[in-house]
Each structure stands twice: as C-alpha cells, then as structure tokens.
Amino acid sequence: MTPKTEEGPSAAGTSPAAPHPAAALPPLSALARSALQFARETEPAFLYAHSVRSYLFARALAEAGGLAPGADYDDELVLLGCILHDVGLTAAASGHQRFEVEGADFAARFLRERGADEEAARVVWQVVALHTSEGIASRMGPEVAVAHDGIALDVLGRGRERLPAAVLEQVVAAYPRDGLAWAITDLIVDQALADPAKAGPLSFPGQVLRGHLPPGAVPGWHDLVRASPWGDRPPAAPSAPAGAPQAPADASGTAAPSRPGA
C-alpha cells in the first residue's frame, strides 16, 4: 500500500511533540489520519495511547530485527492495524463476537469505506483478529507478525530486551501507560459479563474472564471434555511398579492420566 501522504501528525493534533525519534509518528496519509482521529475520539485515553505505543514498538522491533518498512513490510498497514486493533472493546464495534473479531470486522469496513483496496482490508482484518493468537499471528505475513510483536511488547513486555532503554522510556513518556494491562483487563471482563457469548471458554476473553470469577464458573478444556455427550474417558494408565507414587485425582475423582516420560 503506497498512500499519498500529507503533513506530519502534529498538524492534526494526533501526537504530542516527540522528544525522541522513536516516539514520532511518520508522515500520515488521509486514511491513517482518519484512523488516528477515530481511535482518539472513540477509545479511552489509555487505550488510544496503547494503540499508538503498539505501533511505535512494532516499528522499533522490526528495525531491530533487520526489517525495513516498504521493503519487508507495509508500514501503513501495520500502523492501521495497531491503531484499530482494540476498537472491538469500544461501543463503536461491540457485537456478540469476541472483541478481536468484532474489531477486525469494523477495521476492514472502516478501510473499505475510505477507499482502501481489498488486500489492505484483508491484512488489517488479520492484524486485528489475530493480535491475541500467539503462535498464529507470526505465521500470517509480515504485517501481522510485526504488529503482533509490538502489541505483545506493550501489553506484557515481551521482547523489550531487544530495544534500547531510551526507546522504551521515550515512547512511554510520550504516550503514558496509565495502568494499561489492568485497565484493558477490566474492559474485557466488563464485556464478557454483559454478554457471555463474547468470551467462549477456550478464547482469550474467556481466559481473562476465568481469572475474575470463582473456580469452575468458566469451564476449562478438561471440564468441557468431561461434559461432552460422547462420554470419552481418559485411557487407562499402565500399571505402576510396586511402591511408585499414585497419580493425583482430578476434581471429578478420576486419576489424571500419566504422561510418557513424566
């Protein structure tokens, strides 16, 4: 995607004066300006700052890994994906699907309505839909992988050792965290409590919700298997030698199956 660029971000009021190049946004196309303005006006301030930091960290990690924007990945699509990746946590894009999918559908529609081609919409859809899908996003093309790395660094700090301390400090100084990880957790939980369909037990939102409810309120994998109408049972464990410790029983009273090599 090779957008026509306009003046820098400061003219649109989308970025503070940056004391370090790592915290500066690139020249923005009309589409990127529109996405930034939408996110700034729609998202809570902490979520908007997270979206911008995610892009800045994605760009910095890509550079640290030897990737060049324009040659190895489309920087505009990474920016759009990062800026819109959590829009599913807002009222503007809140349906009955998990927030990643609601956000992806909204982001793709946002691009199409502003003249982006189908390939751009497809890539940004993948960035948004897969941003919590560890082990999948990294295999879905350079833009999806680059964006995923930046988002993971900003939420959980993964990969921060790959960046100079000055980069981390200046990005956070320009776009403060404001307790991001816990604040975003509360948004996910609030959505899930209001509409359980948004937090299937095996989804990322379901996992987040499970940590906020009493044990057993949100079933895990083993609970779902035990409740399956197929009635599958774990294979019988091989006879243990005399005197060997017994496998502990699970919550249902069934002994946990032994694992080869355990």
N, C-alpha and C positions, 0 to 999 in steps of 0.2 A: 504494500500500500504506500503510495508516494503522494501524500496530501500537499495541497497548496498551503503554505504557512503564512501566518500573519505576524503581528508584533508579539513580543515576548509576553509572558504571563502576568507581569506586574500591571500592565495596562488594563487587564480585565479584573484585577483585584483578586486573582486566584492563588497568589503565592506571596508570602512576605518577602522583604528584601533578604536575600540569602547571603550569609557571611562566608559561605564555603561553596565551591562549585558542586559538591556532592548534593547539596540541598536545593540546587537550582533546577527548575523545570526547563525543558528545551523550548525552542520556538514552537508555538502551538497552531495547529490547523483549526479551522472553524468548528470541525467536529469535536476535536479534543477540548476546545474552549467550552463547547456546549456541554460535554460530559462533566467537566470540572464544575461548571456553574450548577448543573443539575445536582451533582453529589453534594456540593457545598450548601445548597438551599434545602435539600431533602434529608440528608443524614445528620445525626447528632454530630457535634463538633469533633468528638473523639473518634468517631467512625470515619469521618472525612479525612482527618489527619492520618489515620491508619491507612486509608486507601492511597494517599499521596506517598507516605513513607514506604509502602509496599513497592510502589513503582521505583522510587529512588534507590531502595535496596536491591531490587531486581536488576536495575541497570548497573549498579556497582558490582554486584556479584557476577554478572555476565562479563563485565570488563575484567574482573579478577580471574575469570576462567578463560580469558583469551577470546571472547566473543565480541564481535564488532556490530553495532547497530547498522542496519542497512545491508550488510554483507551476510551476517549469520542469523539475524532475526529482524523482524519488523518492529521497530521501537514504538511506532504509533499504536500498533495493536496491543503491545504489552502495556502501554500507558492506559489505553481504553479499558482493557481487561482489569487492570489493577484498580482503576478509579471506580469501576462499576461492580467489582466482584462481590460486595456485600450489600448491594441495593435490595436484595431479597429480604433483608432484615428491616426494611422500611415499609411504611404503609403504601408506598407507591407501587410496590411489586410483591405484595403479600397475598398469595392464593393458598391453595390447600396442599401444594407440594412442598418438599423440603426447601429451605431457603436458597440453597445453591442452585436448584433447578428453576425456581421462580425468578431468581436474579438473572440467570442465564437467558431465559426466555425474554425477560424485559430488556436486557442489554442488546440482544440480537435485534429485537424490534426497534429499539432506540436508534441503532445504527442504520437499519433499513429506512426508517422514516426520515433520516437525514442524508440519504443518498449513497450510503456505503454499499459496496457490492456484496454478493452472497458469500464470497470467500472470506471477506473481512468479518461478516456477521457470524460465519461458522466458527472461525478461530476464536473470536471473543466469547461466543457461547461456550466453547470448550474451556477457555481460561476460567470463566466464572463457575461453570457447572462442576469442574474437577478440582477446584482450588483446595478442597479438603480431602482429596483422594490420593493419599500417599502411595507411591509406587505405580500409579497410573498416569498422573499428570506428567511425570518426567519422560514418558514414552509417547506423548501425543503431539510432538512437534516442538520446535524451538521456542515459539512464543508462549505456549502453555507451560513449558518447563521453566523458562526464565521467570515468568510471573509467579509461578508456584514457589520458586525459591525465595523470591522477595517477600511474599506473603508469609511463608513459614518463618523466615528470619524475624519479621516484625512481630508476629504473634508469640512465638516460642523461643526466639533467639537462635534457631538452628542456622549454622553457617556463619555466625557473627565473627568467629575466629578468622575467617577468610578476608575480613575487611579491616583497614586501619582504624584505630580508636578514634581518630579525628573525624572520619566519615560518619561513624555511628553517633558521635557526640553532636556533630553539627546538624545532622538530619533530625535528630530528636529535639535539638534546641529550636530548629525552625518549625517543627511540627510536633509539639509535646504529646506524650503518650496518654496522660490522664487516666492511668489505670486500665489501659486497653483490654488486657486479657480477661479481667473480671467483668468489665463493663460489657464486653461483647458476649460473654457467657450469660449474663443476665438477659440480654436481648434474645438469645437463642432459647433460653428456658421460658421466658415470657411467651414467646410464640408457641412453643410446644405445649405449654399448659393451656393456652387458649384454643389450640387446635392440634390434638394428638396426631392427626394424620401427617403433620409436618415433621414428626420425629419417630419414624419407624424404628423398632428396637435394634436393628442392625445398622442404622445410619449414623453418621456423625452427630446430628442433632439428638438422636436417641441416646447416644453415649453421654453427651453433655447432660441431658435431662436425667439420666440414671444417677448421676452424682448428686442430684439435688432432691431425690425422693427416697423414701425408706427402702431398704433392701427388698428386692423382689417386685417392686412396683412396676418397673420396666424390665421385661424378661430379657435374659441374655440368650446366647446361642444354645447352651445346654438346656435351658428351660424350654425353648421352642422345640428342640428335638424331642424332649420327653413328652411334650404336649401334642406332638404330631399324631394325626389319626392313623399313621402307618404302624405305629406301635414298635418301631425299631428299638432294639436293645443293644447295649454295648457287647462286643464279643467277650466270651469267657476268657479270663486271664489264665495263662498257663500255671500249672501247679507250682507253688513256690517251694523251694527247699525247706526242709525242717528247720525251724528256728529263724527263718527270714521274717523281717517285719512285714505286716499286712498293709495293703493299700488302704488309705483312709476312705471312709464312706462319704458320699456327697450328701447334699441336703435331702435327697429322696431316700437315703438309706442304701443306695446302690454303690458298691465299691467302685472307685474310679479305675478305669482300665489301665493296665500297665503300659508303658511306652518302651519300644525297643531301645535298648542302650541306656535306659534310665537307671 
